[in-house]
Amino acid sequence: MQPLEESSIDEATVVNIHDQNLFLRDLICAQTKSLTSFFMRHVHSRENADDLTQEVFLRMVKRKGLEKLENPVGFMFRTATNLLTDDH
């Protein structure tokens, strides 16, 4: 992957990236406890629940356009459910 040239990044792009990061930070702060609790009900291990929670957030970081989703919390729990299905 080639590094971006300084001139290829405009101010709007920087603002957009900043807004996405703030959106994701706020979502993670607001939902970590409920997502971990969700996993605890299914895997009965705090360590596994924490690992699965981190995996959900990692997948969300990688998803482009997350802030444009109509229901990002629903997407987060759908991702969590998919992880449980994939794991078992």
N, C-alpha and C positions, 0 to 999 in steps of 0.2 A: 504494500500500500504506500503510495507516494504521499509525502506530507503536502498539505495545502500551501500554496504560495500565499503570502500575506495579502497580496492584492486581490486574490480570488474570494476573499471573505468580506462581504459587505456588512454594514452596521445592522441591517434588518436580520441577517442570518445570525449574528451574535445575539441579538435581542431574542430571537426565536429560540435559540438553544438555551439561553438563560431562563426563559419562560417555561420551557419543557422541564428543565432541571428543578425549578421551583415547584411546578405542578407535581412532579414525581416525589420530591422530598415531602411535600404536604400529604400526599396520598400514603406514603410509607409511614409517616409519623402517625397518621390517623388510623391506619388499619393493621399495624403490626400485631397488636394484642388480639384483635378479633381473628386474624388469620392464623396466628399461632394456636389459639384456642380451638379453632376449627380442626387443625391438624391433630391436636392433642386428643380430640374425641375419636380420631380414626387410627392413630398410630400408637397411642399410649406411651410415648417416650418423648420427653422434653427435647432431647438431643435431635431426634429424628424430626420432630415438629419444627425446631429451629432451622434445621437444614432445608426442609421443604419450604418454609417461609422465605428463606433467602433465595431459593431457586425460583420461586414465583416472582420475587422482586427483580432478580436478574433477567428473567424473561421479559418483564415489563420494561426494563431499561433498554433492552434490545429492540423492542417493538417501536416502530416509527408511527407517529401520529396518535400516540396514546392520549394526549390532551384533547383530541378531537372526538374521542369515543363518547357516545351518548351516556353510557353507564360504565365508567372505568372500574368501579368496585365490583360490578357484576362480571366484568372481564377478568378481574383479579381472582374471584372465586371460581369462575369457570376454569381458569388456568390451574388453580389449586385442585379442583376435582379431576381434571385431566392428569395431573401428576399422580394423584392417588390411584387412578385407573391404570396408568402406565407402570407404576411401581408394584402393583399387586396382580 
